[in-house]
Amino acid sequence: MKLSRAAAGVSFIGALTIGMIVAGFFAADAVAEPPQVTVTYKLSPQPSFVDPVWVEAEDLVGVWRGTWDHAGVPCTFEITRVEGNKFYGILKEREAEVMFVGTIDEGDRRVFFHETKVNKLGAYGEWSLGTNSGAFSADGNTLTGTGIDRWGTYQWTVTKE
């Protein structure tokens, strides 16, 4: 009886081992599905579109400060008078003073102007008169644009005081 129990135990262990090997063989061919993951994003509220303020030529009159030229030099951009859509002023940068005349397109919120005369060279040995164009910010208080002179293209930004 002891022998038959021992034989039954060995048979059981052998069958169990064979079963596990066969199960492992077939399980290796099975493709495990990736776990389902749910990601929830919390988005910041989007700002509502704000209509830009209407700008008129008269809004240009006054002192604007910012940066100018190829090196982003601090400047004062003063518009002294307006006649219709035409404006006149003076650009001051590093003690240089340059006169300009331009036009405003109120509908497109853009300005175009030419530097017309160097009154003072200031820290500069020479000045190349530039041609400039720019656009208003949505609130109408900042002008940003580009200019070109014989040394190439430059950027400028001025904000009204």
C-alpha distance (Angstrom), angle and dihedral (degrees) to the residues before:
residue distance angle dihedral
M1 . . .
K2 3.74 . .
L3 3.77 89.4 .
S4 3.76 94.0 51.3
R5 3.81 91.2 49.3
A6 3.76 89.5 50.0
A7 3.80 90.8 47.7
A8 3.82 90.4 47.9
G9 3.83 90.6 49.7
V10 3.80 92.1 49.4
S11 3.81 90.6 46.3
F12 3.80 90.5 50.0
I13 3.81 93.3 49.6
G14 3.80 90.8 45.2
A15 3.81 91.6 50.2
L16 3.78 91.0 46.6
T17 3.81 91.7 50.3
I18 3.81 92.7 48.1
G19 3.81 89.6 47.4
M20 3.79 92.0 52.2
I21 3.81 92.1 47.9
V22 3.81 92.1 50.1
A23 3.81 91.9 45.4
G24 3.81 90.6 49.4
F25 3.82 91.1 49.7
F26 3.80 93.2 53.8
A27 3.81 93.5 39.8
A28 3.82 90.2 55.7
D29 3.81 88.9 62.5
A30 3.79 92.7 50.2
V31 3.80 116.6 98.0
A32 3.74 113.7 -131.3
E33 3.77 113.7 -136.9
P34 3.81 114.7 -127.5
P35 3.76 114.6 -112.5
Q36 3.80 116.2 -96.1
V37 3.80 110.5 -109.8
T38 3.78 124.0 -170.9
V39 3.80 117.5 -157.2
T40 3.76 120.2 -167.9
Y41 3.80 119.2 -162.4
K42 3.75 121.2 -158.2
L43 3.79 107.3 -149.9
S44 3.75 123.1 -156.1
P45 3.77 113.1 -117.6
Q46 3.78 111.1 -94.4
P47 3.78 115.3 -120.2
S48 3.73 112.9 -112.2
F49 3.78 116.0 -113.9
V50 3.76 111.2 -94.9
D51 3.76 116.6 -151.2
P52 3.79 109.5 -123.9
V53 3.77 115.2 -111.5
W54 3.78 116.7 -105.0
V55 3.80 112.5 -104.8
E56 3.78 125.0 -154.3
A57 3.77 131.1 -169.5
E58 3.82 90.9 -106.0
D59 3.82 88.7 59.9
L60 3.79 88.6 67.7
V61 3.81 95.7 64.7
G62 3.78 111.8 106.1
V63 3.79 142.2 45.2
W64 3.79 121.6 -41.3
R65 3.82 121.8 -174.2
G66 3.77 130.8 -162.7
T67 3.79 142.7 95.1
W68 3.78 130.9 -43.3
D69 3.76 143.6 177.6
H70 3.79 136.7 25.1
A71 3.82 92.4 -50.4
G72 3.82 98.1 41.3
V73 3.81 93.1 -112.5
P74 3.84 117.7 -173.3
C75 3.79 110.5 -101.7
T76 3.78 146.8 175.4
F77 3.79 116.4 -134.4
E78 3.79 110.0 -167.4
I79 3.78 122.7 -173.7
T80 3.78 107.3 -159.4
R81 3.80 103.8 179.2
V82 3.79 144.9 6.8
E83 3.81 130.0 -153.7
G84 3.79 111.7 -175.2
N85 3.79 105.5 -52.2
K86 3.83 92.7 -21.5
F87 3.82 121.6 97.1
Y88 3.80 136.2 -171.0
G89 3.76 131.8 -159.0
I90 3.76 152.9 131.4
L91 3.79 131.9 -98.1
K92 3.82 116.2 -148.7
E93 3.76 121.7 -166.7
R94 3.84 130.1 154.2
E95 3.82 89.6 -11.8
A96 3.82 91.7 -53.5
E97 3.81 117.5 125.6
V98 3.79 120.8 -158.3
M99 3.80 126.2 179.4
F100 3.81 120.2 -138.9
V101 3.78 140.3 -177.0
G102 3.78 126.1 -160.9
T103 3.78 150.3 153.1
I104 3.77 133.9 -118.2
D105 3.79 124.5 -142.0
E106 3.80 99.2 -153.6
G107 3.82 94.1 -171.6
D108 3.82 94.2 53.0
R109 3.83 92.5 34.9
R110 3.82 91.2 -129.5
V111 3.79 136.4 130.2
F112 3.80 130.4 -152.6
F113 3.79 123.0 -170.4
H114 3.79 144.7 161.6
E115 3.76 127.5 -142.9
T116 3.81 102.3 -124.8
K117 3.79 110.3 178.4
V118 3.80 139.3 12.2
N119 3.82 109.1 -135.1
K120 3.82 94.9 176.5
L121 3.81 131.3 7.8
G122 3.80 93.6 -153.5
A123 3.81 110.3 177.5
Y124 3.80 91.9 -6.6
G125 3.79 127.4 94.4
E126 3.80 90.2 -151.8
W127 3.81 139.7 -4.5
S128 3.77 129.1 -143.2
L129 3.82 110.7 -147.6
G130 3.79 108.0 -123.7
T131 3.79 138.1 -152.9
N132 3.81 115.0 -134.6
S133 3.79 141.9 -170.9
G134 3.78 130.3 -177.7
A135 3.78 147.1 162.6
F136 3.79 135.6 -132.2
S137 3.79 125.0 -112.3
A138 3.82 116.5 -117.9
D139 3.82 91.5 -95.2
G140 3.82 91.9 48.5
N141 3.80 93.4 -125.6
T142 3.82 99.8 104.1
L143 3.79 131.7 55.0
T144 3.80 119.2 -161.5
G145 3.75 124.9 -177.4
T146 3.76 153.9 126.6
G147 3.74 134.5 -99.6
I148 3.75 136.3 -168.3
D149 3.78 131.0 -150.3
R150 3.78 133.6 157.9
W151 3.83 90.8 -72.2
G152 3.78 93.2 56.2
T153 3.77 139.6 -102.3
Y154 3.81 124.1 -23.1
Q155 3.81 137.7 179.5
W156 3.78 129.5 -126.9
T157 3.81 138.4 -177.6
V158 3.81 128.0 -175.2
T159 3.81 131.5 178.7
K160 3.78 124.3 -157.1
E161 3.78 117.3 -114.4
